[in-house]
Amino acid sequence: MLQAVTWATFSGIFTRMPISRREFTASLAGAMGVAALGPGHLVAGTPADPCHLPAPVQALGNLTGGIAPITDAERRQRIEQAQRLMQELGISAIVVEPGTSMVYYTAVSWSPSERTFAVVIPARGEPSWVCPGFEEARARELIRFGTDVRVWQEDENPFRVIAGILRDRGLGKVGLEEQVRFFVQDGLRKEAPSVELVSATPVTAGCRMHKSAAELALMQRASDITIAAFKAAFATLQEGMTQYDLQNNMLAALTRVGGSDPWALVGFGQYSAFPHGSVQPQQLRVGDIVLLDSGCALEGYQSDITRTTVFGKPSARQTEIWNLERRAQDAAFAAAQVGRPCESVDAAARKVLTDAGFGPDYRLPGLPHRTGHGIGMDGHEWTYFVRGNTTPIAPGMCFSDEPMIAIYGEFGIRLEDCLYITGDGPRFFSQQSAAIDRPFG
């Protein structure tokens, strides 16, 4: 049984990222402008023409056969675990809008809009739903947990309907899932002024941080197919290609192996120092560092891997920094032991780099960001390998391990593999890179 999670675990700097890498990838193209790419180049985030793929990509096939989706029985267990946590924390219900947590608990995928659609999961009993009246039939097709579906018409107040559920069930202290929008919070506060509204994060993150065997199996397969796509994309490297050529080849490769929602970030040469890519036009030259950060989803579970190599023969300087980065990644992995605070992992990686003359702290040249993030149904989710996070590492937690070295004006090196925690310590989903010229072991 999971331990209760206190709000202190999630306060302060441990906020969710407002933009995903996938969203950032698309934004790069907008900032760049299509015209700047030149004739024949696709907008960032757009897959290559499936009829004219490079041979290594064309040779790929779907690798998702035999996967086992999450069952409703497991989702029922998730709801029950949330209810146990609510009871331990003195929370009488949580309110969840459309998004990852709604899918996690109920399998209902719904596009958020100005029309409020929400589920109220009480500490005891079945969930209740709030739905626009004209969407009731579609909602009932999707809803698998709970039969109490309350509708509101276009000229009615949906927050009064939510307040009615709370009143009817005698619910007083209500947690709001972290993606509940302000207008929903504000409307509910006005319609239910006696209800104490608190964060539901200790409940939702308290469940989602700890992956089941079924979740880990999906994440393992997502990682496996991503590595297959990496190998094909790296086989397409050629002098003169742009970062968007490689990006598009990677997106196409991920699609062919069966990945959903593929994304990719690419940096060549000095632009590999930009942690999430640069809008500057880049053409690959012999001797350039190549950094590719990419992933996809499989049955809603994410992969996130970065490989850094060199196009051509690596220099002594490139090899030296690559080897240092690998030592920092190894130190983080070794520190990720059950019971130790998450911040100790960041400290271990950062010490390797500081001892080598980089940093200190987040100063450049050095490691400009945290060592790792949680991963699961979201690419970035609770909890994080970052200074100040005292959350104890526990079995079932999943993280990225990516202590980058950024040297602006020269190059950057990032090796990123995701890991999961077992009772005996950490395990990688993917095999680490063996050397700068052997990115796949």
C-alpha positions as CSV (number, residue, x, y, z in Angstrom):
1,M,0.0,0.0,0.0
2,L,1.3,3.5,-0.9
3,Q,2.1,5.9,1.9
4,A,0.2,9.1,2.3
5,V,1.8,12.0,0.6
6,T,1.8,15.4,2.3
7,W,1.4,18.7,0.6
8,A,4.9,19.8,1.7
9,T,6.2,17.2,-0.8
10,F,4.8,19.1,-3.7
11,S,5.1,22.8,-2.6
12,G,7.5,25.5,-3.6
13,I,9.6,24.9,-6.7
14,F,8.1,21.6,-7.7
15,T,5.6,23.0,-10.2
16,R,4.6,21.4,-13.4
17,M,6.2,22.6,-16.6
18,P,3.8,24.8,-18.6
19,I,5.0,23.5,-21.9
20,S,6.0,20.1,-23.1
21,R,8.9,19.3,-25.3
22,R,6.4,18.3,-28.0
23,E,4.8,21.8,-27.8
24,F,8.2,23.4,-27.7
25,T,9.2,21.5,-30.9
26,A,6.3,22.9,-32.8
27,S,6.9,26.4,-31.5
28,L,10.5,26.4,-32.9
29,A,9.1,26.3,-36.4
30,G,6.8,29.2,-35.8
31,A,9.6,31.3,-34.5
32,M,11.8,30.2,-37.4
33,G,9.3,30.9,-40.2
34,V,8.7,28.5,-43.0
35,A,10.5,30.7,-45.5
36,A,13.7,30.5,-43.5
37,L,13.8,26.8,-44.0
38,G,14.2,27.1,-47.7
39,P,12.5,25.1,-50.5
40,G,11.7,21.5,-49.8
41,H,12.0,21.7,-46.0
42,L,9.1,20.8,-43.8
43,V,7.9,22.7,-40.8
44,A,9.3,21.4,-37.5
45,G,7.1,18.7,-36.1
46,T,5.8,17.6,-39.5
47,P,6.5,14.0,-40.4
48,A,8.4,13.3,-43.7
49,D,6.5,12.3,-46.8
50,P,5.6,8.6,-46.2
51,C,6.0,7.9,-49.9
52,H,9.6,9.2,-50.0
53,L,11.3,8.0,-46.8
54,P,15.0,7.3,-46.5
55,A,15.7,3.6,-46.8
56,P,16.6,3.0,-43.1
57,V,13.3,4.5,-42.1
58,Q,11.3,2.8,-44.8
59,A,12.7,-0.6,-43.6
60,L,11.1,-0.2,-40.2
61,G,7.8,-2.0,-39.3
62,N,5.4,-1.8,-36.5
63,L,6.9,-3.1,-33.3
64,T,3.9,-2.9,-30.9
65,G,2.5,-6.4,-31.4
66,G,1.4,-8.2,-28.2
67,I,1.2,-5.1,-25.9
68,A,-1.4,-5.3,-23.1
69,P,-3.4,-2.0,-22.6
70,I,-4.3,-0.9,-19.1
71,T,-7.4,-2.7,-17.9
72,D,-10.5,-1.3,-16.2
73,A,-9.7,-3.5,-13.3
74,E,-6.5,-1.6,-12.8
75,R,-8.3,1.7,-13.2
76,R,-10.7,0.6,-10.5
77,Q,-7.7,-0.1,-8.3
78,R,-6.4,3.4,-9.0
79,I,-9.6,4.9,-7.9
80,E,-9.6,2.9,-4.7
81,Q,-6.0,3.9,-4.0
82,A,-7.0,7.6,-4.5
83,Q,-9.8,7.1,-2.1
84,R,-7.4,5.6,0.5
85,L,-5.1,8.6,0.2
86,M,-8.1,11.0,0.5
87,Q,-9.2,9.3,3.7
88,E,-5.7,9.5,5.1
89,L,-5.3,13.2,4.1
90,G,-8.8,14.2,5.3
91,I,-10.0,15.1,1.8
92,S,-13.6,14.2,1.0
93,A,-13.3,14.3,-2.8
94,I,-11.2,15.4,-5.7
95,V,-12.4,17.3,-8.8
96,V,-10.7,16.4,-12.1
97,E,-11.1,18.2,-15.4
98,P,-10.2,16.6,-18.8
99,G,-6.5,15.7,-19.1
100,T,-4.1,13.0,-18.1
101,S,-5.4,12.3,-14.6
102,M,-9.0,11.9,-15.9
103,V,-7.7,9.3,-18.4
104,Y,-5.5,7.7,-15.7
105,Y,-8.5,7.0,-13.4
106,T,-11.4,6.6,-15.8
107,A,-10.1,6.1,-19.4
108,V,-12.3,9.1,-20.4
109,S,-10.5,11.3,-23.0
110,W,-12.3,14.6,-23.5
111,S,-11.1,17.8,-25.0
112,P,-11.2,20.7,-22.5
113,S,-13.1,23.7,-23.6
114,E,-15.0,26.6,-22.1
115,R,-17.9,24.2,-21.4
116,T,-17.2,22.5,-18.1
117,F,-16.9,18.7,-18.1
118,A,-15.5,17.1,-14.9
119,V,-15.5,14.1,-12.6
120,V,-15.9,14.3,-8.9
121,I,-14.2,11.3,-7.2
122,P,-15.3,11.0,-3.6
123,A,-13.3,9.5,-0.8
124,R,-16.1,6.9,-0.5
125,G,-18.6,5.8,-3.2
126,E,-18.8,6.0,-6.9
127,P,-17.6,9.0,-9.1
128,S,-20.1,11.6,-10.2
129,W,-19.9,13.5,-13.5
130,V,-20.8,17.0,-14.7
131,C,-21.5,17.4,-18.4
132,P,-23.0,19.8,-20.9
133,G,-26.5,18.7,-21.6
134,F,-26.1,18.3,-25.3
135,E,-23.0,16.1,-24.7
136,E,-24.7,13.7,-22.3
137,A,-25.2,10.9,-24.8
138,R,-21.6,10.9,-25.9
139,A,-20.4,11.2,-22.3
140,R,-22.4,8.1,-21.3
141,E,-20.8,6.2,-24.1
142,L,-17.4,6.9,-22.6
143,I,-18.1,6.7,-18.9
144,R,-17.2,3.4,-17.3
145,F,-17.1,4.3,-13.6
146,G,-20.1,5.8,-11.9
147,T,-23.7,6.3,-13.2
148,D,-24.4,9.7,-11.6
149,V,-24.1,12.0,-14.6
150,R,-25.5,15.5,-14.0
151,V,-26.0,17.9,-16.9
152,W,-26.2,21.6,-17.3
153,Q,-27.8,23.5,-20.1
154,E,-26.2,26.4,-22.0
155,D,-27.9,29.0,-20.0
156,E,-27.2,27.3,-16.6
157,N,-24.2,27.4,-14.3
158,P,-22.1,24.2,-14.3
159,F,-20.4,25.1,-11.0
160,R,-23.8,25.1,-9.3
161,V,-24.1,21.5,-10.5
162,I,-20.7,20.6,-9.0
163,A,-21.7,22.3,-5.8
164,G,-24.9,20.3,-5.8
165,I,-22.9,17.0,-5.9
166,L,-20.8,18.2,-3.0
167,R,-23.8,19.2,-1.0
168,D,-25.7,16.0,-1.7
169,R,-22.8,13.9,-0.6
170,G,-21.9,16.0,2.3
171,L,-18.4,16.8,1.0
172,G,-16.5,19.5,2.8
173,K,-12.8,19.5,2.0
174,V,-12.3,19.1,-1.8
175,G,-9.1,18.7,-3.7
176,L,-8.6,20.2,-7.1
177,E,-6.4,18.4,-9.6
178,E,-3.5,20.5,-10.6
179,Q,-4.8,21.1,-14.2
180,V,-8.2,22.4,-13.1
181,R,-8.4,25.8,-14.6
182,F,-8.9,29.0,-12.6
183,F,-12.4,29.8,-14.0
184,V,-13.5,26.4,-12.7
185,Q,-12.0,27.0,-9.3
186,D,-13.4,30.5,-9.1
187,G,-16.9,29.4,-10.2
188,L,-16.9,26.6,-7.6
189,R,-15.7,28.8,-4.9
190,K,-18.6,31.2,-5.5
191,E,-21.2,28.5,-5.7
192,A,-19.9,26.5,-2.7
193,P,-18.4,29.1,-0.4
194,S,-18.4,26.7,2.6
195,V,-16.3,24.1,0.9
196,E,-12.6,24.2,1.6
197,L,-10.7,23.9,-1.7
198,V,-7.2,22.4,-1.5
199,S,-4.7,20.8,-3.8
200,A,-5.4,17.3,-5.0
201,T,-1.7,16.8,-6.0
202,P,-0.9,14.7,-2.9
203,V,-3.6,12.3,-4.1
204,T,-3.1,12.3,-7.9
205,A,0.7,12.4,-7.8
206,G,0.6,10.0,-4.9
207,C,-1.0,7.5,-7.2
208,R,0.6,8.3,-10.5
209,M,4.2,8.4,-9.2
210,H,4.2,4.7,-8.5
211,K,3.9,2.6,-11.6
212,S,2.3,-0.8,-11.8
213,A,3.9,-3.8,-13.6
214,A,1.5,-3.1,-16.5
215,E,2.5,0.5,-16.8
216,L,6.2,-0.4,-16.7
217,A,5.7,-3.0,-19.5
218,L,4.2,-0.3,-21.7
219,M,7.0,2.1,-20.9
220,Q,9.6,-0.6,-21.6
221,R,8.0,-1.2,-25.1
222,A,7.8,2.5,-25.8
223,S,11.5,2.8,-25.0
224,D,12.4,-0.2,-27.1
225,I,10.6,1.1,-30.2
226,T,12.1,4.6,-29.7
227,I,15.6,3.1,-29.8
228,A,14.7,1.3,-33.0
229,A,13.6,4.6,-34.5
230,F,16.9,6.3,-33.2
231,K,19.0,3.8,-35.0
232,A,17.2,4.3,-38.3
233,A,17.2,8.1,-38.0
234,F,21.0,8.2,-37.2
235,A,21.6,6.0,-40.3
236,T,20.2,8.9,-42.4
237,L,22.8,11.4,-41.3
238,Q,24.5,13.1,-44.2
239,E,26.4,16.3,-44.8
240,G,24.3,19.3,-45.6
241,M,21.1,18.0,-44.0
242,T,19.3,20.5,-41.7
243,Q,18.2,19.8,-38.2
244,Y,14.6,19.6,-39.6
245,D,15.6,16.9,-42.0
246,L,16.8,14.7,-39.1
247,Q,13.8,15.7,-37.0
248,N,11.4,14.7,-39.8
249,N,13.2,11.4,-40.3
250,M,12.9,10.6,-36.6
251,L,9.2,11.5,-36.6
252,A,8.6,9.2,-39.5
253,A,10.6,6.4,-37.9
254,L,8.6,6.7,-34.7
255,T,5.4,6.5,-36.6
256,R,6.5,3.4,-38.6
257,V,7.4,1.5,-35.4
258,G,4.0,2.2,-34.0
259,G,4.6,5.2,-31.7
260,S,1.9,7.8,-31.2
261,D,2.4,11.6,-30.8
262,P,6.0,11.5,-31.8
263,W,8.3,14.5,-31.1
264,A,12.0,15.3,-31.7
265,L,14.5,18.0,-30.9
266,V,17.7,18.3,-32.8
267,G,20.9,20.3,-32.4
268,F,23.9,20.3,-34.6
269,G,27.4,21.7,-33.7
270,Q,27.3,24.7,-31.3
271,Y,23.5,24.5,-31.2
272,S,23.6,21.2,-29.4
273,A,24.3,23.3,-26.3
274,F,20.7,24.6,-26.4
275,P,18.9,22.2,-24.1
276,H,15.7,22.3,-26.1
277,G,17.0,23.3,-29.5
278,S,17.6,26.5,-31.4
279,V,15.6,28.4,-34.0
280,Q,18.8,29.1,-36.0
281,P,19.2,27.3,-39.4
282,Q,21.6,24.5,-39.1
283,Q,23.3,22.3,-41.7
284,L,25.3,19.3,-40.7
285,R,29.0,19.4,-41.3
286,V,31.8,16.8,-40.7
287,G,32.9,17.0,-37.1
288,D,29.7,18.4,-35.8
289,I,28.1,17.1,-32.6
290,V,24.7,15.7,-33.2
291,L,22.2,15.8,-30.4
292,L,18.8,14.1,-30.9
293,D,16.2,14.2,-28.1
294,S,13.0,12.3,-28.9
295,G,10.1,10.1,-27.8
296,C,6.6,9.0,-28.4
297,A,3.6,7.5,-26.6
298,L,2.4,3.9,-26.5
299,E,-1.1,3.3,-25.1
300,G,-0.7,6.7,-23.4
301,Y,2.7,6.0,-21.8
302,Q,5.8,8.1,-22.8
303,S,9.4,7.5,-23.8
304,D,12.1,10.1,-23.7
305,I,15.6,9.4,-24.8
306,T,18.6,11.6,-25.9
307,R,21.6,10.4,-27.8
308,T,24.6,12.6,-28.6
309,T,27.2,11.5,-31.2
310,V,29.5,13.2,-33.7
311,F,29.2,13.2,-37.5
312,G,32.6,12.0,-38.6
313,K,35.6,11.4,-36.3
314,P,35.2,12.9,-32.8
315,S,37.9,15.3,-31.5
316,A,39.7,14.8,-28.3
317,R,37.8,17.6,-26.7
318,Q,34.4,16.2,-27.8
319,T,35.4,12.8,-26.5
320,E,36.6,14.2,-23.2
321,I,33.3,16.0,-22.5
322,W,31.2,13.1,-23.7
323,N,33.0,10.8,-21.3
324,L,32.5,13.3,-18.5
325,E,28.8,13.4,-19.3
326,R,28.6,9.6,-19.1
327,R,30.3,9.6,-15.7
328,A,27.7,12.1,-14.5
329,Q,24.8,10.0,-15.8
330,D,26.4,7.0,-14.1
331,A,26.7,8.8,-10.8
332,A,23.0,9.8,-10.9
333,F,22.0,6.3,-11.6
334,A,24.1,4.9,-8.7
335,A,22.5,7.4,-6.3
336,A,18.9,6.6,-7.2
337,Q,18.4,4.1,-4.4
338,V,15.2,3.3,-2.5
339,G,14.7,5.6,0.5
340,R,17.2,8.3,-0.5
341,P,15.8,11.8,-1.3
342,C,15.3,12.7,-4.9
343,E,17.6,15.7,-4.5
344,S,20.6,13.4,-3.8
345,V,20.5,12.2,-7.4
346,D,20.9,15.7,-8.7
347,A,23.7,16.3,-6.2
348,A,25.6,13.2,-7.3
349,A,25.5,14.1,-11.0
350,R,26.3,17.8,-10.3
351,K,29.3,16.9,-8.1
352,V,31.0,15.0,-11.0
353,L,30.7,18.1,-13.2
354,T,31.7,20.6,-10.5
355,D,34.8,18.5,-9.7
356,A,35.7,18.7,-13.3
357,G,35.5,22.5,-13.3
358,F,32.0,23.1,-14.6
359,G,29.3,25.1,-12.9
360,P,28.9,25.3,-10.0
361,D,25.1,25.0,-9.5
362,Y,23.3,26.0,-12.7
363,R,26.1,28.2,-14.0
364,L,27.4,27.8,-17.6
365,P,29.4,26.1,-18.9
366,G,27.8,23.2,-17.0
367,L,24.5,21.6,-16.1
368,P,21.8,24.3,-16.6
369,H,18.8,22.2,-15.5
370,R,17.7,19.5,-13.0
371,T,19.1,16.0,-13.5
372,G,15.8,14.3,-14.2
373,H,12.1,14.4,-14.3
374,G,9.4,12.0,-13.5
375,I,7.8,10.3,-16.6
376,G,4.7,8.1,-17.2
377,M,1.6,9.2,-19.0
378,D,3.0,12.7,-19.2
379,G,6.6,13.2,-20.5
380,H,7.2,15.4,-17.5
381,E,5.4,14.5,-14.3
382,W,5.9,14.1,-10.5
383,T,8.5,13.8,-9.1
384,Y,11.9,15.3,-10.0
385,F,15.6,14.8,-9.4
386,V,16.2,18.4,-8.3
387,R,17.7,20.2,-5.4
388,G,15.3,20.7,-2.6
389,N,13.1,17.8,-3.4
390,T,13.2,15.5,-0.3
391,T,10.7,13.0,-1.6
392,P,12.0,9.5,-0.8
393,I,12.8,7.4,-3.8
394,A,10.4,4.4,-3.8
395,P,9.7,1.3,-6.0
396,G,7.6,2.0,-9.1
397,M,8.9,5.5,-9.6
398,C,10.2,6.4,-13.0
399,F,12.6,9.2,-14.0
400,S,14.8,10.5,-16.7
401,D,18.6,10.6,-16.1
402,E,20.0,13.4,-18.2
403,P,22.7,15.6,-16.6
404,M,23.6,17.7,-19.6
405,I,26.8,19.6,-20.2
406,A,26.1,22.9,-22.1
407,I,29.1,24.8,-23.5
408,Y,27.6,27.7,-25.5
409,G,29.5,28.7,-28.5
410,E,31.1,25.2,-28.7
411,F,28.7,22.3,-28.2
412,G,26.6,20.4,-25.7
413,I,26.4,16.8,-24.6
414,R,23.3,15.2,-23.2
415,L,22.8,11.5,-22.6
416,E,19.3,10.7,-21.5
417,D,17.9,7.3,-20.5
418,C,14.8,6.7,-18.3
419,L,14.9,4.5,-15.3
420,Y,12.5,2.8,-13.0
421,I,13.0,1.9,-9.3
422,T,12.8,-1.6,-8.1
423,G,13.1,-2.9,-4.5
424,D,16.8,-3.6,-5.4
425,G,17.5,-0.2,-6.9
426,P,17.3,1.5,-10.3
427,R,17.0,-0.2,-13.7
428,F,17.3,1.5,-17.1
429,F,14.6,1.1,-19.7
430,S,17.2,1.5,-22.4
431,Q,20.8,0.5,-22.8
432,Q,23.2,3.4,-22.2
433,S,25.4,4.8,-24.9
434,A,28.8,3.1,-24.8
435,A,30.9,5.8,-26.4
436,I,30.6,9.0,-28.4
437,D,30.9,7.0,-31.6
438,R,28.7,4.1,-30.3
439,P,25.4,5.7,-29.3
440,F,23.6,2.4,-29.0
441,G,26.0,0.3,-27.0
